[in-house]
Amino acid sequence: MRITRELLLTHARENADKLASRDRGMVCIYITGSLLYEDPFLGGITDIDLICVHSRPVAKRREIIRLSPDVSLDLAHYEQDEFEPPRKLRTHAWIGAWLENVPLVLYDPLRWYDFTRASATAQIWRPENVAARARSFLVPARKAWSDLQDGSIPAGQRSVCAYLAALRDAANGVATLTGAPLTTRRLMVDLPARANDAALPGFYPDLIQLFTSDEVTDENFEKWSAAYPSIFSAELSSDEKLVSLQPFRRSYYEKAIQALYPVHPAAAIWLLLYTWTKAAARMKHKEQPYEDWLALCRDLGLDKEHLAARLDPLDHLLDTTEEAVDLLTG
């Protein structure tokens, strides 16, 4: 069956009705994320991102529900108090900036959304608010760099996780200068345009040098791609399951990676590397999926023998970005 944006919107409306009927404390449900794009698909697939606002405490912050082999429902649950007062959302990178993108409202019987969005997005592009949203990413990126630099984070899997988190946050620090933060699949796809709009054209080329190497070849990509699906079936050493990497999410990532590589190889490598590293944090060591991840890190120069050499250029990249943000507020 061909998946269209219209079909996904129908799924969204039907599921919003079900959610509201089951929860009398539901205040509002609205669509955010990729479905706000004219073309929301990567690899012919996307998911349905719904924000659910509750008047009562929530038991789960995030749920991902399989609707079909290629369609899933990604639910983020918030308590109404987290939106109060609405003006504080002007500096909240995820909630406030995505409200600015004009979400599609599916359930709002008390007209809560209109008032909240109007107040939250007023003056949202004032320089001090833009700078605050950017710094909400750049501060943890700088902290991760500092911890890696002084050896506070042990070499190995934990250091690679911290390093990639720093790159992700640095990227979103730039992305938020001209828009909402970018999600995992779209981060390296939309970042070049965002960096150019922020008058930082060198940011993206410098960034991709920090997670790629000369080993990014068609032959190696085929090797990595062949091993990648094991992350969705690997036995985990922790009871904490990754909500975003459940087995039914394989096509959501794999199809995007395969579609991106011919036209945007760095974006494909990022998506493969980032998701694989998140899974590796919970894989059993000395088993094949983890060994394959170690080989990937060696190929990309992110193993413990080479990661330290990446820290100086990361420092320079963060310096450049922090200076650009500081200029916003004089």
Backbone hydrogen bonds, N-H to C=O, Kabsch-Sander energy under -0.5 kcal/mol:
donor,donor_aa,acceptor,acceptor_aa,energy
4,T,2,R,-0.5
8,L,4,T,-2.0
9,L,5,R,-2.3
10,T,6,E,-1.9
11,H,7,L,-2.3
12,A,8,L,-2.6
13,R,9,L,-2.4
14,E,10,T,-2.4
15,N,11,H,-2.5
16,A,12,A,-2.2
17,D,13,R,-2.0
18,K,14,E,-1.6
19,L,15,N,-2.6
20,A,16,A,-2.5
21,S,17,D,-2.0
22,R,18,K,-1.4
23,D,19,L,-1.0
24,R,22,R,-0.5
26,M,23,D,-1.6
27,V,53,V,-3.3
28,C,53,V,-1.4
29,I,107,Y,-2.1
30,Y,51,I,-2.0
31,I,104,L,-3.1
32,T,49,D,-2.2
35,L,32,T,-0.7
36,L,33,G,-1.9
37,Y,34,S,-2.1
42,L,45,I,-2.0
45,I,42,L,-0.9
46,T,70,D,-0.5
48,I,72,S,-2.4
49,D,32,T,-0.6
49,D,47,D,-0.7
50,L,48,I,-0.6
50,L,74,D,-2.7
51,I,30,Y,-3.1
52,C,50,L,-0.6
52,C,76,A,-3.0
53,V,28,C,-3.0
53,V,51,I,-0.5
54,H,78,Y,-2.7
55,S,25,G,-3.0
63,E,75,L,-2.2
65,I,73,L,-2.7
67,L,71,V,-2.5
68,S,71,V,-2.1
71,V,68,S,-0.9
73,L,65,I,-3.1
74,D,48,I,-3.2
74,D,72,S,-0.6
75,L,63,E,-3.3
75,L,73,L,-0.7
76,A,50,L,-2.6
77,H,61,R,-2.6
78,Y,52,C,-2.9
80,Q,54,H,-3.3
82,E,79,E,-2.1
83,F,80,Q,-1.9
84,E,81,D,-1.6
88,K,85,P,-1.8
89,L,86,P,-1.7
90,R,87,R,-1.4
91,T,88,K,-1.3
92,H,89,L,-1.1
93,A,91,T,-0.8
96,G,92,H,-0.9
97,A,92,H,-1.2
98,W,94,W,-1.2
99,L,95,I,-1.8
100,E,96,G,-1.5
101,N,97,A,-0.6
102,V,99,L,-1.7
104,L,31,I,-1.1
105,V,103,P,-0.7
106,L,29,I,-2.8
107,Y,29,I,-1.8
111,R,108,D,-1.5
115,F,111,R,-1.0
116,T,112,W,-2.2
117,R,113,Y,-3.2
118,A,114,D,-2.1
119,S,115,F,-2.1
120,A,116,T,-2.7
121,T,117,R,-2.5
122,A,118,A,-0.7
124,I,121,T,-1.7
126,R,123,Q,-1.7
129,N,126,R,-1.0
130,V,126,R,-2.3
131,A,127,P,-2.7
132,A,128,E,-1.7
133,R,129,N,-2.0
134,A,130,V,-2.4
135,R,131,A,-2.7
136,S,132,A,-1.3
137,F,134,A,-1.5
138,L,134,A,-2.2
139,V,135,R,-2.5
141,A,137,F,-1.7
142,R,138,L,-2.5
143,K,139,V,-2.2
144,A,140,P,-2.4
145,W,141,A,-2.2
146,S,142,R,-2.5
147,D,143,K,-2.5
148,L,144,A,-2.3
149,Q,145,W,-2.6
150,D,146,S,-2.3
151,G,148,L,-0.6
152,S,147,D,-1.7
153,I,147,D,-1.1
159,S,154,P,-0.7
160,V,156,G,-1.9
161,C,157,Q,-2.2
162,A,158,R,-2.2
163,Y,159,S,-2.4
164,L,160,V,-2.7
165,A,161,C,-2.2
166,A,162,A,-2.0
167,L,163,Y,-2.0
168,R,164,L,-2.7
169,D,165,A,-2.6
170,A,166,A,-2.5
171,A,167,L,-2.5
172,N,168,R,-2.2
173,G,169,D,-2.0
174,V,170,A,-1.4
175,A,171,A,-2.5
176,T,172,N,-2.3
177,L,174,V,-1.7
178,T,175,A,-1.3
179,G,175,A,-0.7
187,L,183,T,-1.5
190,D,186,R,-2.6
191,L,187,L,-1.2
194,R,190,D,-1.8
195,A,191,L,-3.0
196,N,192,P,-2.1
197,D,193,A,-2.5
198,A,194,R,-1.6
199,A,196,N,-1.8
200,L,195,A,-2.9
203,F,200,L,-1.7
204,Y,200,L,-0.5
206,D,202,G,-1.8
207,L,203,F,-2.5
208,I,204,Y,-2.4
209,Q,205,P,-0.9
210,L,207,L,-1.9
211,F,208,I,-1.1
212,T,208,I,-0.8
216,V,213,S,-1.7
217,T,215,E,-1.6
221,F,217,T,-2.8
222,E,218,D,-2.1
223,K,219,E,-1.6
224,W,220,N,-3.0
225,S,221,F,-2.9
226,A,222,E,-1.9
227,A,223,K,-1.4
228,Y,224,W,-2.0
230,S,227,A,-1.6
231,I,228,Y,-2.3
232,F,229,P,-1.8
233,S,230,S,-1.3
234,A,230,S,-1.5
237,S,282,R,-3.7
238,S,282,R,-0.6
241,K,239,D,-0.9
243,V,241,K,-0.8
245,L,242,L,-0.9
246,Q,243,V,-0.9
249,R,246,Q,-2.7
250,R,247,P,-1.6
253,Y,249,R,-1.4
253,Y,250,R,-0.6
254,E,250,R,-3.3
255,K,251,S,-1.9
257,I,253,Y,-2.5
258,Q,254,E,-2.4
259,A,255,K,-2.1
260,L,256,A,-2.3
261,Y,257,I,-2.0
263,V,260,L,-1.0
264,H,260,L,-3.7
267,A,264,H,-0.6
268,A,264,H,-1.7
269,I,265,P,-2.7
270,W,266,A,-2.5
271,L,267,A,-2.1
272,L,268,A,-2.3
273,L,269,I,-3.1
274,Y,270,W,-3.1
275,T,271,L,-1.8
276,W,272,L,-2.1
277,T,273,L,-2.3
278,K,274,Y,-1.9
279,A,275,T,-2.0
280,A,276,W,-2.4
281,A,277,T,-1.3
282,R,279,A,-2.1
283,M,280,A,-1.0
284,K,235,E,-1.2
287,E,284,K,-1.0
290,Y,287,E,-0.7
291,E,287,E,-2.3
292,D,288,Q,-2.8
293,W,289,P,-1.5
294,L,290,Y,-2.2
295,A,291,E,-2.0
296,L,292,D,-2.1
297,C,293,W,-2.3
298,R,294,L,-2.2
299,D,295,A,-2.5
300,L,296,L,-2.0
301,G,297,C,-0.5
301,G,298,R,-1.0
302,L,297,C,-3.3
303,D,297,C,-0.7
306,H,303,D,-1.5
307,L,303,D,-2.5
309,A,306,H,-1.0
310,R,307,L,-2.0
311,L,308,A,-1.3
314,L,310,R,-1.7
315,D,311,L,-2.4
316,H,312,D,-2.2
317,L,313,P,-2.2
318,L,314,L,-2.6
319,D,315,D,-2.5
320,T,316,H,-2.3
321,T,317,L,-1.9
322,E,318,L,-3.0
323,E,319,D,-2.3
324,A,320,T,-1.7
325,V,321,T,-2.1
326,D,322,E,-2.4
327,L,323,E,-1.7
328,L,324,A,-0.6
328,L,325,V,-1.1
329,T,325,V,-0.6
329,T,326,D,-0.9
330,G,327,L,-0.7
